[in-house]
Amino acid sequence: MAISSEYAVLSDDLKAIILPADVQKWVSGVERFVVVMEGDDLILKKARRIRKLDELVKRDTPPLSPEELDSLIHETRKNGSRS
């Protein structure tokens, strides 16, 4: 796994995270991400199957359990590799 060589920083208005150039290159072409927060960790995963994620992850429903989220990420990766 590649590790970015620079820190990400918050924008001046504190509403956006400015990513290092190598991470920006990695996210280019992707419009949505699955974001997982756990303790001090923030995990950003590319979401290639937008329709499926929109159906399963809604603001008005309880958060997914870690097991459900793991299953969703696994399914998304599996289906994304067939595209």
MODELLER restraints for C-alpha pairs under 7 A, 6 or more apart:
rsr = mdl.restraints
at = mdl.atoms
rsr.add(forms.Gaussian(group=physical.xy_distance, feature=features.Distance(at['CA:4:A'], at['CA:22:A']), mean=6.51, stdev=0.5))
rsr.add(forms.Gaussian(group=physical.xy_distance, feature=features.Distance(at['CA:4:A'], at['CA:23:A']), mean=6.71, stdev=0.5))
rsr.add(forms.Gaussian(group=physical.xy_distance, feature=features.Distance(at['CA:6:A'], at['CA:20:A']), mean=5.84, stdev=0.5))
rsr.add(forms.Gaussian(group=physical.xy_distance, feature=features.Distance(at['CA:7:A'], at['CA:20:A']), mean=6.57, stdev=0.5))
rsr.add(forms.Gaussian(group=physical.xy_distance, feature=features.Distance(at['CA:8:A'], at['CA:17:A']), mean=6.50, stdev=0.5))
rsr.add(forms.Gaussian(group=physical.xy_distance, feature=features.Distance(at['CA:8:A'], at['CA:18:A']), mean=5.54, stdev=0.5))
rsr.add(forms.Gaussian(group=physical.xy_distance, feature=features.Distance(at['CA:8:A'], at['CA:19:A']), mean=4.68, stdev=0.5))
rsr.add(forms.Gaussian(group=physical.xy_distance, feature=features.Distance(at['CA:8:A'], at['CA:20:A']), mean=5.83, stdev=0.5))
rsr.add(forms.Gaussian(group=physical.xy_distance, feature=features.Distance(at['CA:9:A'], at['CA:17:A']), mean=5.64, stdev=0.5))
rsr.add(forms.Gaussian(group=physical.xy_distance, feature=features.Distance(at['CA:9:A'], at['CA:18:A']), mean=5.23, stdev=0.5))
rsr.add(forms.Gaussian(group=physical.xy_distance, feature=features.Distance(at['CA:9:A'], at['CA:19:A']), mean=6.86, stdev=0.5))
rsr.add(forms.Gaussian(group=physical.xy_distance, feature=features.Distance(at['CA:10:A'], at['CA:16:A']), mean=5.80, stdev=0.5))
rsr.add(forms.Gaussian(group=physical.xy_distance, feature=features.Distance(at['CA:10:A'], at['CA:17:A']), mean=4.57, stdev=0.5))
rsr.add(forms.Gaussian(group=physical.xy_distance, feature=features.Distance(at['CA:10:A'], at['CA:18:A']), mean=5.91, stdev=0.5))
rsr.add(forms.Gaussian(group=physical.xy_distance, feature=features.Distance(at['CA:11:A'], at['CA:17:A']), mean=5.98, stdev=0.5))
rsr.add(forms.Gaussian(group=physical.xy_distance, feature=features.Distance(at['CA:11:A'], at['CA:18:A']), mean=6.27, stdev=0.5))
rsr.add(forms.Gaussian(group=physical.xy_distance, feature=features.Distance(at['CA:30:A'], at['CA:46:A']), mean=6.79, stdev=0.5))
rsr.add(forms.Gaussian(group=physical.xy_distance, feature=features.Distance(at['CA:32:A'], at['CA:46:A']), mean=6.62, stdev=0.5))
rsr.add(forms.Gaussian(group=physical.xy_distance, feature=features.Distance(at['CA:32:A'], at['CA:47:A']), mean=5.55, stdev=0.5))
rsr.add(forms.Gaussian(group=physical.xy_distance, feature=features.Distance(at['CA:33:A'], at['CA:44:A']), mean=6.30, stdev=0.5))
rsr.add(forms.Gaussian(group=physical.xy_distance, feature=features.Distance(at['CA:33:A'], at['CA:45:A']), mean=5.39, stdev=0.5))
rsr.add(forms.Gaussian(group=physical.xy_distance, feature=features.Distance(at['CA:33:A'], at['CA:46:A']), mean=4.70, stdev=0.5))
rsr.add(forms.Gaussian(group=physical.xy_distance, feature=features.Distance(at['CA:33:A'], at['CA:47:A']), mean=4.81, stdev=0.5))
rsr.add(forms.Gaussian(group=physical.xy_distance, feature=features.Distance(at['CA:34:A'], at['CA:44:A']), mean=5.89, stdev=0.5))
rsr.add(forms.Gaussian(group=physical.xy_distance, feature=features.Distance(at['CA:34:A'], at['CA:45:A']), mean=5.09, stdev=0.5))
rsr.add(forms.Gaussian(group=physical.xy_distance, feature=features.Distance(at['CA:34:A'], at['CA:46:A']), mean=6.44, stdev=0.5))
rsr.add(forms.Gaussian(group=physical.xy_distance, feature=features.Distance(at['CA:34:A'], at['CA:47:A']), mean=6.07, stdev=0.5))
rsr.add(forms.Gaussian(group=physical.xy_distance, feature=features.Distance(at['CA:35:A'], at['CA:42:A']), mean=6.96, stdev=0.5))
rsr.add(forms.Gaussian(group=physical.xy_distance, feature=features.Distance(at['CA:35:A'], at['CA:43:A']), mean=5.68, stdev=0.5))
rsr.add(forms.Gaussian(group=physical.xy_distance, feature=features.Distance(at['CA:35:A'], at['CA:44:A']), mean=4.88, stdev=0.5))
rsr.add(forms.Gaussian(group=physical.xy_distance, feature=features.Distance(at['CA:35:A'], at['CA:45:A']), mean=6.55, stdev=0.5))
rsr.add(forms.Gaussian(group=physical.xy_distance, feature=features.Distance(at['CA:36:A'], at['CA:42:A']), mean=5.70, stdev=0.5))
rsr.add(forms.Gaussian(group=physical.xy_distance, feature=features.Distance(at['CA:36:A'], at['CA:43:A']), mean=5.01, stdev=0.5))
rsr.add(forms.Gaussian(group=physical.xy_distance, feature=features.Distance(at['CA:36:A'], at['CA:44:A']), mean=6.67, stdev=0.5))
rsr.add(forms.Gaussian(group=physical.xy_distance, feature=features.Distance(at['CA:37:A'], at['CA:43:A']), mean=6.50, stdev=0.5))
rsr.add(forms.Gaussian(group=physical.xy_distance, feature=features.Distance(at['CA:48:A'], at['CA:76:A']), mean=6.77, stdev=0.5))
rsr.add(forms.Gaussian(group=physical.xy_distance, feature=features.Distance(at['CA:48:A'], at['CA:80:A']), mean=5.93, stdev=0.5))
rsr.add(forms.Gaussian(group=physical.xy_distance, feature=features.Distance(at['CA:49:A'], at['CA:76:A']), mean=6.12, stdev=0.5))
rsr.add(forms.Gaussian(group=physical.xy_distance, feature=features.Distance(at['CA:49:A'], at['CA:80:A']), mean=6.89, stdev=0.5))
